[in-house]
C-alpha cells in the first residue's frame, strides 16, 4: 500500500503522530511515499521531523494561528483576518496538493488535521481516498468533555475542524480511552499515536532522595514563561527544569532550583521519564506522553484556545492530572499523592490496540466497496457533525 501524508505543521503534535503512524506502516510492510506539510513564513518544517521522516517532504503554505506575544492568548480575530488575506496563496496551495496526489498516485491519503486536505477534497475532488486522524475529531463525539459556555469558540472550533475533513472516508478520533464509535458520522475512536521513542522509555519512579526529584515544564509561548517564573518565585524550594524556545543553550542554570533547556525532543522525553510530574499547556501529544510514562500533569490551556480547554477537561476526566487556568505548583504538588498509577496501565493497554485499528482503517479506505462519494459526505455528513 502506498500512503501519502498531509500534516498540519502547527506545533509538534500532528507531526509526531505522523512519525508514529509511519513507524506502524513500515512495520506492516507498507510504503509511506511522502509528506505534504503545511507551513507559514514564520513556521517552517521543524528539524526534528525532517531528520526522522525518511520519505520526501513537500512544504506547502497554509494559514496558521496567531497568538498574542505578551499574554500567550490565541487571537481568533487576527487569525481570521490573516486567513482572509491569504486566500490567493491558499488557492495555489490547494492546487499544489491536488497535483502532488495526481503525480505520486498513492493508494490512500492520511490527513493529520491540515485544512489543505479537507478543502482540496471539497473543491478539487481528488480520486484517491482520504482518512483523517486527530484528537480534534472527538469534538464531533456526543460524550466529549467540553467547557461550559464559550458557544462562539465551540462553534468556531468545530467549523475549523470540519474544514479539515471534507471528503474523508473516515475520521479517526484519537482518545485517552475507549469510547463508542459513531458510524453515522463515519467517526471511529482510536488510541493515541505515540512514537517508539516514547514507548521504549523506562520511567523512573520517585526515589528516597528528594533533592533529585524535579518538576518538568514545557514552555512554547512567552506568556507561559512569565507564569513559570512567578510560580518559581513563590516556591523556590521546588526544583524545576523547563524546556522553552528562548533558552540560550541545552542547560541554562537560572539558580539552584531552576534550569532552562533549549527545545530538544529527545532530551525532553528523557527528562520526562525521570521527572516527578509535568507542567504543560493542554496539547494532546505531551499529555499522552506523560500519561504513558505515568507522570501526573498540571495542564494550563492557552487563553482563548478552545481546543486546549477541551483537552484539559477531558484529560482530568481520564485521570491524567488536573486542569488549571494558572501556573500553580501547589495544586500539582497536592495532587501528586492522589495520582492513580492504574490510569497509566489502562492507557498502555488501550494504546497497544492502535497497531491493528490503524491498519484496519487504511484497509477499509482502499476497499472499493466502502468508498462514499465526496458529494454525499458534504451534503449529509456535515449536518450530523455540526449538530453533535
C-alpha positions, 0 to 999 in steps of 0.5 A: 500500500502506498500512503501519502501524508498531509500534516498540519505543521502547527506545533509538534503534535500532528507531526509526531503522530505522523512519525508514529503512524509511519513507524506502524506502516513500515512495520506492516510492510507498507510504503509511506511515499511522502509528506505534504506539510503545511507551513507559514513564513514564520513556521517552517518544517521543524528539524526534528521531523525532517531528520526522522521522516525518511520519505520526501517532504513537500512544504506547502503554505497554509494559514496558521494561528496567531497568538498574542506575544505578551499574554500567550492568548490565541487571537481568533480575530487576527487569525481570521483576518490573516486567513482572509488575506491569504486566500490567493496563496491558499488557492495555489496551495490547494492546487499544489496538493491536488497535483502532488496526489495526481503525480505520486498516485498513492493508494490512500491519503492520511490527513493529520488535521491540515485544512489543505486536505479537507478543502482540496477534497471539497473543491478539487475532488481528488480520486484517491481516498482520504482518512483523517486522524486527530484528537480534534475529531472527538469534538464531533463525539456526543460524550466529549468533555467540553467547557461550559459556555464559550458557544462562539469558540465551540462553534468556531472550533468545530467549523475549523475542524470540519474544514479539515475533513471534507471528503474523508472516508473516515475520521479517526478520533484519537482518545485517552480511552475507549469510547463508542464509535459513531458510524453515522458520522463515519467517526471511529475512536482510536488510541493515541499515536505515540512514537517508539521513542516514547514507548521504549522509555523506562520511567523512573519512579520517585526515589528516597532522595528528594533533592533529585526529584524535579518538576518538568515544564514545557514552555512554547509561548512567552506568556507561559514563561512569565507564569513559570517564573512567578510560580518559581518565585513563590516556591523556590524550594521546588526544583524545576527544569523547563524546556522553552524556545528562548533558552540560550543553550541545552542547560541554562542554570537560572539558580539552584532550583531552576534550569532552562533547556533549549527545545530538544525532543529527545532530551525532553522525553528523557527528562520526562521519564525521570521527572516527578510530574509535568507542567504543560499547556493542554496539547494532546501529544505531551499529555499522552506522553506523560500519561504513558510514562505515568507522570501526573500533569498540571495542564494550563490551556492557552487563553482563548484556545478552545481546543486546549480547554477541551483537552484539559477537561477531558484529560482530568476526566481520564485521570491524567492530572488536573486542569488549571487556568494558572501556573500553580505548583501547589495544586500539582504538588497536592495532587501528586499523592492522589495520582492513580498509577492504574490510569497509566496501565489502562492507557498502555493497554488501550494504546497497544490496540492502535497497531491493528485499528490503524491498519484496519482503517487504511484497509477499509479506505482502499476497499472499493466497496466502502468508498462514499462519494465526496458529494454525499459526505458534504451534503449529509455528513456535515449536518450530523457533525455540526449538530453533535 
